[in-house]
């Protein structure tokens, strides 16, 4: 009688009625956790990895699962004496390439799956830069010059990496694939994975006479000055993308992009929220009470506004179309002006008497604290 085996459903951590999708999801999780590549030298993980594969091999086969559900391990392993015509030997993975298996499950995370051609065209790197502009430049757009260093296709070898008149050979170790197969495990559990070829460094080719300008890389570093158009309406923290202005592509692939992050300096007058502009304008008590023609600053320049009689402190009025242009070119926002009534901080005796007379004419009674304040100021003069 062999050693007692754990229940296959328990091994995968699923219920007996688990669906195919649930089985597959559980298997992926367990197999990834115990994979030998992720647990080098861990015998316990290796044992559990084999156990997980055996459980999934049985439960993923409808016929074997049916026999297992009916007879247990005896239904799939004759060594248990069940004789149900089931399991005929050890779980033989043979020459199974787990790189391919896990590549299909995990997107190539174990070096397998469909191998990428090392000589296929690849897009260049995305580069980043930054500019700082004023509040007004952000509102109306501007041009800025930036300096950056980027990789460009070597003009001498046109990106091949080979000296003029020469060519590269396919790497004899990986036969031009850029990958080599590595055997792991042993016995019934021998499997193979893939790794980048160390001889050609994953390129799949051997350059015997490298280009002197790029040292065989096919690319050179160049410092460039670019003029960047900053669109009207851009906000602090947004970015401008310049397609094809990043690093050079590989093997004839397209160049990468350049992302330019924009910092907007705050204004001493205005505040911004999206396309809306906010501004505070101080008026005297007389202007608020009697009304007046005000001159209001905007990002377009000064405009006139008729302040109504009896305007209260904190009143907000709108100047339509005097805000920030929309960055997508669809109209402009508005400017909102908050009225602040400026209270005098010093009065002479004549001004005090006039204010008292005004208060009396309005039928107002000044608080005792205010009277004491005015009396003290009069004694000091």
C-alpha positions in Angstrom: 0.0 0.0 0.0 1.6 3.3 -1.0 1.8 6.4 1.2 -1.5 8.0 1.8 -2.2 10.8 -0.8 -3.9 14.0 -0.1 -7.3 14.6 -1.6 -6.8 16.2 -5.0 -9.5 18.8 -4.4 -7.7 19.7 -1.1 -4.4 20.0 -3.0 -5.9 22.6 -5.3 -7.9 24.2 -2.6 -11.3 23.9 -4.4 -14.6 22.3 -3.7 -15.7 18.9 -5.2 -18.2 20.7 -7.5 -15.6 23.2 -8.8 -16.0 24.2 -12.5 -13.3 23.9 -15.1 -12.5 27.6 -14.8 -12.2 27.3 -11.0 -9.9 24.4 -11.4 -7.7 26.2 -13.9 -7.6 29.3 -11.8 -6.6 27.4 -8.7 -4.0 25.4 -10.6 -2.4 28.5 -12.0 -2.2 30.0 -8.5 -0.7 26.9 -6.8 1.7 26.0 -9.7 3.0 29.5 -9.8 3.5 29.6 -6.0 5.5 26.3 -6.0 7.3 26.5 -9.3 11.0 25.4 -9.0 12.2 28.6 -10.7 10.7 30.7 -8.0 11.8 28.3 -5.2 15.3 27.2 -6.1 16.6 24.4 -3.8 13.3 24.2 -1.9 12.5 20.4 -1.8 9.2 21.0 -0.1 8.1 23.4 -2.9 9.2 20.9 -5.5 7.2 18.1 -3.9 4.1 20.4 -3.7 4.6 21.4 -7.3 4.5 17.8 -8.4 1.5 17.2 -6.2 -0.4 20.1 -7.8 0.4 19.0 -11.3 -0.8 15.4 -10.5 -4.0 16.7 -9.0 -4.8 19.0 -12.0 -3.9 16.2 -14.5 -6.6 14.0 -13.0 -9.3 16.6 -12.2 -9.0 18.4 -15.6 -9.8 15.2 -17.4 -13.6 14.5 -17.2 -13.2 10.7 -17.4 -10.4 10.5 -14.8 -12.2 13.0 -12.6 -15.4 10.9 -12.7 -13.5 7.7 -11.7 -11.7 9.7 -8.9 -15.0 11.0 -7.6 -16.4 7.5 -7.6 -13.5 5.4 -6.4 -11.0 7.9 -5.0 -7.3 7.4 -5.7 -7.9 3.7 -6.4 -9.9 4.8 -9.4 -7.0 6.5 -11.1 -4.0 4.7 -9.5 -3.9 0.8 -9.7 -1.2 0.8 -7.0 -4.1 1.5 -4.6 -5.7 -1.8 -5.6 -8.8 -0.4 -7.0 -8.4 -1.9 -10.4 -10.8 0.6 -11.9 -8.7 0.9 -15.0 -7.3 4.3 -14.1 -3.9 5.8 -13.5 -1.2 3.6 -15.0 2.0 5.1 -13.6 3.8 8.1 -12.3 2.9 11.5 -13.5 5.3 11.7 -16.4 5.9 15.2 -17.7 8.4 13.8 -20.2 10.0 16.5 -22.2 7.2 19.0 -21.4 8.4 22.6 -21.8 7.0 24.3 -18.7 8.1 27.6 -20.2 5.4 27.0 -22.9 2.9 25.8 -20.3 3.4 28.8 -18.0 3.8 31.2 -20.9 0.2 30.3 -21.9 -1.0 30.7 -18.3 1.0 33.7 -17.1 1.8 35.6 -20.3 5.3 34.3 -20.8 6.4 35.1 -17.2 8.5 31.9 -17.1 10.4 32.6 -20.2 8.2 30.4 -22.4 5.1 30.8 -24.6 5.5 32.1 -28.0 9.1 33.3 -28.4 9.6 36.9 -29.4 11.8 37.3 -32.4 14.9 39.1 -31.2 15.3 40.7 -34.6 11.7 41.9 -34.9 11.2 45.7 -35.1 10.6 47.2 -31.7 9.5 50.7 -30.7 12.0 53.0 -29.1 12.0 54.2 -25.5 9.6 56.8 -24.2 11.5 59.9 -23.0 10.4 62.5 -20.5 11.2 66.2 -20.1 9.7 69.2 -18.1 9.0 72.8 -18.7 7.7 75.7 -16.5 5.5 78.4 -17.9 3.6 81.4 -16.6 -0.2 81.6 -15.8 -0.8 83.7 -18.9 1.3 81.3 -21.1 -0.8 78.4 -19.9 -4.0 80.3 -20.7 -3.1 81.3 -24.3 -0.4 78.8 -25.3 3.2 79.4 -26.1 6.3 77.9 -27.6 9.2 76.6 -25.5 12.6 75.2 -26.5 13.9 72.2 -24.6 17.2 70.3 -24.8 17.4 66.6 -24.4 19.7 63.7 -25.0 18.2 60.7 -26.9 19.3 57.6 -28.7 19.2 57.8 -32.5 19.9 55.3 -35.2 23.6 55.2 -36.1 24.1 57.0 -39.4 27.3 55.0 -40.2 25.8 51.4 -40.0 22.1 52.4 -40.3 21.3 50.5 -37.1 22.8 47.2 -38.0 25.7 47.5 -35.6 28.1 46.2 -38.2 31.0 48.0 -39.7 30.3 49.1 -43.3 30.6 46.3 -45.8 30.2 43.6 -43.1 27.2 41.7 -41.7 26.2 39.7 -38.6 25.9 35.9 -38.4 23.2 34.0 -36.6 24.3 33.0 -33.1 25.4 29.3 -33.2 24.4 28.7 -29.6 20.8 29.8 -29.9 20.5 29.5 -33.7 19.4 33.1 -34.0 16.4 32.8 -31.6 18.1 34.7 -28.7 16.9 31.9 -26.3 18.5 28.7 -25.0 16.7 25.8 -23.5 17.7 24.6 -20.0 16.9 21.2 -18.6 15.7 21.1 -15.0 14.6 18.4 -12.6 15.2 14.7 -13.3 13.5 11.4 -13.9 9.8 11.5 -14.6 9.8 15.2 -13.7 12.4 16.5 -16.2 11.3 19.7 -17.9 12.9 22.5 -19.8 12.7 26.3 -19.6 14.1 29.0 -21.7 16.6 31.8 -20.9 18.3 34.6 -22.9 21.3 33.4 -24.7 24.5 34.5 -22.9 26.7 34.5 -26.0 24.6 36.9 -28.1 22.9 38.5 -25.1 19.5 37.6 -26.5 20.0 39.4 -29.8 20.3 36.1 -31.8 23.2 37.4 -33.8 27.0 37.7 -33.6 28.7 40.8 -34.9 32.3 40.1 -35.8 33.2 43.6 -36.9 31.3 46.2 -34.8 30.6 49.7 -36.2 33.2 52.1 -34.7 30.6 54.9 -34.3 28.1 53.0 -32.2 30.3 50.1 -30.9 27.9 47.6 -32.4 24.8 48.8 -30.7 23.2 50.3 -33.8 22.4 53.5 -31.9 24.3 56.7 -30.8 23.5 59.3 -28.2 22.7 62.8 -29.5 21.8 66.1 -27.8 18.9 67.8 -29.5 17.0 71.1 -29.2 13.3 70.9 -29.9 10.6 73.6 -30.0 7.5 72.5 -28.2 4.1 74.0 -28.8 2.2 74.3 -25.5 -1.5 74.4 -26.2 -3.8 77.1 -24.9 -5.6 76.1 -21.7 -3.1 73.5 -20.4 -3.2 73.1 -16.7 -0.5 72.6 -14.0 0.6 68.9 -14.0 -0.7 68.1 -17.5 1.7 66.8 -20.2 2.3 67.3 -23.9 3.1 64.2 -26.0 5.3 64.4 -29.1 5.1 61.2 -31.1 8.3 59.9 -32.6 10.5 62.3 -30.7 11.7 59.7 -28.1 14.4 57.1 -28.4 15.2 55.4 -31.7 13.5 52.2 -32.6 15.3 48.8 -32.8 15.6 46.7 -35.9 13.8 49.4 -38.0 11.0 49.9 -35.4 9.4 53.3 -34.9 10.9 55.9 -32.5 9.4 56.3 -29.1 7.5 59.3 -27.8 8.5 62.3 -25.8 6.3 63.3 -22.8 6.7 66.8 -21.5 5.2 67.6 -18.1 4.1 71.2 -17.6 4.4 73.2 -14.4 2.4 76.4 -14.3 3.6 79.2 -12.0 0.8 80.7 -9.9 -0.5 84.2 -10.7 -0.3 87.0 -8.2 -3.8 88.2 -9.2 -5.9 85.2 -10.4 -6.7 81.8 -9.3 -7.8 79.0 -11.6 -10.1 76.0 -11.4 -10.4 74.2 -14.7 -11.4 76.9 -17.2 -12.8 79.3 -14.6 -10.7 82.3 -13.3 -11.3 83.8 -9.8 -10.5 87.4 -8.8 -11.2 89.5 -5.8 -11.8 93.3 -6.3 -11.8 95.8 -3.4 -14.3 98.7 -3.5 -15.0 101.5 -1.0 -18.2 101.6 1.2 -19.3 104.6 -1.0 -18.8 102.6 -4.2 -20.7 99.6 -2.8 -23.6 101.8 -1.6 -23.8 104.2 -4.5 -22.6 102.0 -7.4 -19.8 102.9 -9.7 -18.0 102.0 -12.9 -15.2 99.6 -12.1 -12.1 98.7 -14.0 -11.6 94.9 -13.6 -8.3 93.2 -14.6 -8.7 90.0 -16.7 -6.2 87.8 -18.5 -7.2 89.6 -21.7 -6.6 93.1 -20.1 -8.8 95.5 -18.2 -12.6 95.6 -18.8 -15.2 98.0 -17.4 -18.0 96.8 -15.1 -21.0 98.7 -13.8 -21.3 98.0 -10.1 -24.9 98.2 -9.0 -26.0 100.4 -6.1 -26.2 98.6 -2.8 -23.8 95.8 -3.7 -23.1 93.7 -0.6 -19.7 92.5 0.6 -19.0 89.0 -0.9 -21.2 89.5 -3.9 -19.8 87.5 -6.9 -20.4 88.6 -10.5 -19.5 86.8 -13.7 -17.6 88.0 -16.7 -18.5 85.6 -19.4 -15.8 84.3 -21.8 -13.0 85.9 -19.8 -11.7 82.6 -18.3 -9.3 80.0 -19.6 -9.7 78.6 -23.1 -10.6 74.9 -23.2 -7.5 72.8 -24.0 -9.6 70.9 -26.6 -10.5 74.2 -28.4 -14.1 74.2 -27.3 -14.8 77.7 -26.0 -13.6 79.5 -22.9 -14.5 79.6 -19.3 -15.7 82.6 -17.3 -14.1 84.9 -14.8 -15.8 85.3 -11.4 -15.2 88.5 -9.4 -15.8 88.6 -5.7 -16.5 92.1 -4.2 -14.6 93.0 -1.1 -15.6 96.2 0.8 -12.5 98.0 2.0 -13.0 99.4 5.5 -10.9 102.5 6.3 -8.2 101.9 8.9 -7.7 105.6 9.9 -10.1 108.6 9.9 -9.6 112.2 10.7 -12.0 114.1 12.9 -13.9 115.6 9.9 -14.3 112.1 8.4 -15.5 110.7 11.8 -18.1 113.4 12.1 -19.3 112.9 8.6 -19.6 109.2 9.2 -21.5 109.8 12.5 -23.8 112.1 10.6 -24.4 109.5 8.0 -25.1 106.9 10.6 -27.6 109.2 12.4 -29.3 110.0 9.1 -29.6 106.2 8.5 -31.1 105.8 12.0 -28.3 103.7 13.2 -27.0 103.5 16.8 -23.3 102.9 17.1 -22.4 100.3 19.6 -20.8 101.6 22.8 -17.5 100.0 21.9 -17.5 102.0 18.6 -18.2 105.3 20.5 -15.4 104.7 22.9 -13.1 104.0 20.0 -13.9 107.3 18.2 -13.7 109.3 21.5 -10.2 107.9 22.2 -9.0 108.8 18.7 -10.4 112.3 19.1 -8.5 112.9 22.4 -5.3 111.8 20.8 -5.5 114.4 17.9 
